[in-house]
Amino acid sequence: MKKIAILGSTGSIGQQTLEVVDELNCEFKVMALTANSSIEILAEQINKFKPKYAVLMNDSLVNELKYKLSYNKTQILTGLEGLIKVATLDEVELLVNAVVGAIGVKPTLAAIRAGKDIALANKETLVTAGAIVMREAKENDVRILPIDSEHNAIFQALQGEDRAGVKKIILTASGGPFRTISADKLSEVSVEEALNHPNWDMGGKITIDSATLMNKGLEVIEAKWLFDLDYEQIDVVVHPQSIIHSLVEYKDHSILAELGLPDMKVPIQYALTYPQRNTNNLESLNLAKVGELTFEEPRKELFPCLDYAYEAGKRGGTMPAVLNAANEVAVSKFLAGKIKFIDIPKLIKMVMSAHEVVDDPTLDQIIEADTWARVEAQKEGEKVC
Ligand SMILES: NC(=O)c1ccc[n+]([C@@H]2O[C@H](COP(=O)([O-])OP(=O)(O)OC[C@H]3O[C@@H](n4cnc5c(N)ncnc54)[C@H](OP(=O)(O)O)[C@@H]3O)[C@@H](O)[C@H]2O)c1
């Protein structure tokens, strides 16, 4: 039995991870679960999986959580300290990081230093501190197993191949709910429309990131670190059906891809059971039924976040952390109805333009830049609305 801890177990990826664990009956023991404030879901998960620890970021809700528990042997911890403690438990072999946002950086690094393999959904960790995370993973002989479907596809298409043979990778993007919208209409879209993703059912923040194309931008930076590539080796193509999850082109012009119906349980399972492949009860892809696979260039003039991510990644240093932090603030302001959809890229650009980059930053300098960017984005965001 592999012992695992799941950070962000109450979210979209976290809940699907537990469904996979449940379906793989007896292969995993869940040692720890965590939530920000979703106590209803966390209580159900604790009662069912009986972990040794659970973490609630919002400590004012601990009593309410305890009241909902029928299983009361789980020790309840709080805050970032709690996340770090469960990420580094002696018994844990694999940490699933499915929290949203840069809050994932410190627990991931702590787990790497404690020698745990990481199944990583939390792309913001690599965007913010990719150089440090990958360096420490190498030094500690730790595997970073990508859960993000595009990176999981690339990871699969690289198995058994010589990395020196890679020419480039191609990340596919669904194009989100506004793929074909006009510029006029984009300026008036509502939060509900932006949350209505055509193919994937995901948490709120990543769904908005998909609509702005920032999600693809974050994934470009994530791919750079995961697969040790130059930005010139990473292309993006819009593929509205989300059947091809990404591709690797080799130097001889052969292209290998991973295909399937859009279901996050497939990459989650592969990351959990790697290098084994287990059966499951998911649906097979029927290509004749899909009929058509189409491809388009991303509309970068209407959705500039993709270019901003390439720009931040190529500039390097603290700039990707600033891009990410400004985006987190901008998305939460949009979700709260305080700024328009088209203000998201404007806000990010303003913050990036004002940032004085620190090259080869330490973790403290990255965290300082992240904090600065959040304050700056709040300030600029108030001017926008
Ligand atoms: N969803 C997908 O299909 C998908 C696909 C690929 C990659 N990803 C990546 O996976 C990560 C998670 O995405 P998601 O869609 O699962 O997000 P989500 O549904 O919003 O869930 C996020 C999880 O993190 C917890 N959380 C939120 N803020 C926190 C904080 N400040 N401190 C500690 N925990 C916090 C949430 O707790 P509460 O429930 O209490 O709020 C929840 O458990 C993101 O980085 C995303 O980009 C997601």
The ligand as an SDF file (V2000), in Angstrom:
LIG
                    3D

 48 52  0  0  0  0  0  0  0  0999 V2000
   -9.2620   21.1850  -11.9920 N   0  0  0  0  0  0  0  0  0  0  0  0
   -8.5870   20.6950  -12.9810 C   0  0  0  0  0  0  0  0  0  0  0  0
   -9.1230   19.9750  -13.8360 O   0  0  0  0  0  0  0  0  0  0  0  0
   -7.1110   20.9910  -13.1160 C   0  0  0  0  0  0  0  0  0  0  0  0
   -6.4180   20.5070  -14.2310 C   0  0  0  0  0  0  0  0  0  0  0  0
   -5.0560   20.7270  -14.3160 C   0  0  0  0  0  0  0  0  0  0  0  0
   -4.4000   21.4380  -13.3240 C   0  0  0  0  0  0  0  0  0  0  0  0
   -5.0980   21.9220  -12.2690 N   0  0  0  0  0  0  0  0  0  0  0  0
   -4.3760   22.6760  -11.2370 C   0  0  0  0  0  0  0  0  0  0  0  0
   -4.5880   22.0370   -9.9940 O   0  0  0  0  0  0  0  0  0  0  0  0
   -4.6560   22.9870   -8.9300 C   0  0  0  0  0  0  0  0  0  0  0  0
   -5.9850   22.8250   -8.2200 C   0  0  0  0  0  0  0  0  0  0  0  0
   -7.0300   23.1370   -9.1290 O   0  0  0  0  0  0  0  0  0  0  0  0
   -8.5560   22.8350   -8.7930 P   0  0  0  0  0  0  0  0  0  0  0  0
   -9.3040   23.1340  -10.0220 O   0  0  0  0  0  0  0  0  0  0  0  0
   -8.6580   21.5020   -8.1540 O   0  0  0  0  0  0  0  0  0  0  0  0
   -8.8360   23.9870   -7.7220 O   0  0  0  0  0  0  0  0  0  0  0  0
  -10.0490   24.0850   -6.6970 P   0  0  0  0  0  0  0  0  0  0  0  0
  -11.1810   23.2330   -7.1030 O   0  0  0  0  0  0  0  0  0  0  0  0
  -10.2870   25.5420   -6.4970 O   0  0  0  0  0  0  0  0  0  0  0  0
   -9.4300   23.4450   -5.3530 O   0  0  0  0  0  0  0  0  0  0  0  0
   -8.3460   24.0420   -4.7060 C   0  0  0  0  0  0  0  0  0  0  0  0
   -8.0160   23.3190   -3.4290 C   0  0  0  0  0  0  0  0  0  0  0  0
   -7.0490   24.1060   -2.7090 O   0  0  0  0  0  0  0  0  0  0  0  0
   -7.6130   24.5260   -1.4410 C   0  0  0  0  0  0  0  0  0  0  0  0
   -7.1820   25.8940   -1.1970 N   0  0  0  0  0  0  0  0  0  0  0  0
   -7.6520   27.0370   -1.7600 C   0  0  0  0  0  0  0  0  0  0  0  0
   -6.9990   28.1020   -1.2810 N   0  0  0  0  0  0  0  0  0  0  0  0
   -6.1130   27.6350   -0.3680 C   0  0  0  0  0  0  0  0  0  0  0  0
   -5.1760   28.2470    0.4980 C   0  0  0  0  0  0  0  0  0  0  0  0
   -4.9830   29.5750    0.5450 N   0  0  0  0  0  0  0  0  0  0  0  0
   -4.4460   27.4520    1.2880 N   0  0  0  0  0  0  0  0  0  0  0  0
   -4.5950   26.1060    1.2730 C   0  0  0  0  0  0  0  0  0  0  0  0
   -5.4770   25.4640    0.4990 N   0  0  0  0  0  0  0  0  0  0  0  0
   -6.2200   26.2300   -0.3180 C   0  0  0  0  0  0  0  0  0  0  0  0
   -9.1150   24.4290   -1.6360 C   0  0  0  0  0  0  0  0  0  0  0  0
   -9.7800   24.3190   -0.3730 O   0  0  0  0  0  0  0  0  0  0  0  0
  -11.3440   24.7330   -0.2380 P   0  0  0  0  0  0  0  0  0  0  0  0
  -12.1060   23.6730   -0.9770 O   0  0  0  0  0  0  0  0  0  0  0  0
  -11.5860   24.7160    1.1980 O   0  0  0  0  0  0  0  0  0  0  0  0
  -11.4640   26.0790   -0.8830 O   0  0  0  0  0  0  0  0  0  0  0  0
   -9.2070   23.1590   -2.4700 C   0  0  0  0  0  0  0  0  0  0  0  0
   -9.0120   22.0340   -1.6600 O   0  0  0  0  0  0  0  0  0  0  0  0
   -4.4730   24.3620   -9.5930 C   0  0  0  0  0  0  0  0  0  0  0  0
   -3.1320   24.7230   -9.5170 O   0  0  0  0  0  0  0  0  0  0  0  0
   -4.8630   24.1120  -11.0430 C   0  0  0  0  0  0  0  0  0  0  0  0
   -4.2230   24.9950  -11.9370 O   0  0  0  0  0  0  0  0  0  0  0  0
   -6.4240   21.7050  -12.1400 C   0  0  0  0  0  0  0  0  0  0  0  0
  1  2  1  0
  2  3  2  0
  2  4  1  0
  4  5  1  0
  4 48  2  0
  5  6  2  0
  6  7  1  0
  7  8  2  0
  8  9  1  0
  8 48  1  0
  9 10  1  0
  9 46  1  0
 10 11  1  0
 11 12  1  0
 11 44  1  0
 12 13  1  0
 13 14  1  0
 14 15  2  0
 14 16  1  0
 14 17  1  0
 17 18  1  0
 18 19  2  0
 18 20  1  0
 18 21  1  0
 21 22  1  0
 22 23  1  0
 23 24  1  0
 23 42  1  0
 24 25  1  0
 25 26  1  0
 25 36  1  0
 26 27  1  0
 26 35  1  0
 27 28  2  0
 28 29  1  0
 29 30  1  0
 29 35  2  0
 30 31  1  0
 30 32  2  0
 32 33  1  0
 33 34  2  0
 34 35  1  0
 36 37  1  0
 36 42  1  0
 37 38  1  0
 38 39  2  0
 38 40  1  0
 38 41  1  0
 42 43  1  0
 44 45  1  0
 44 46  1  0
 46 47  1  0
M  CHG  2   8   1  16  -1
M  END
$$$$
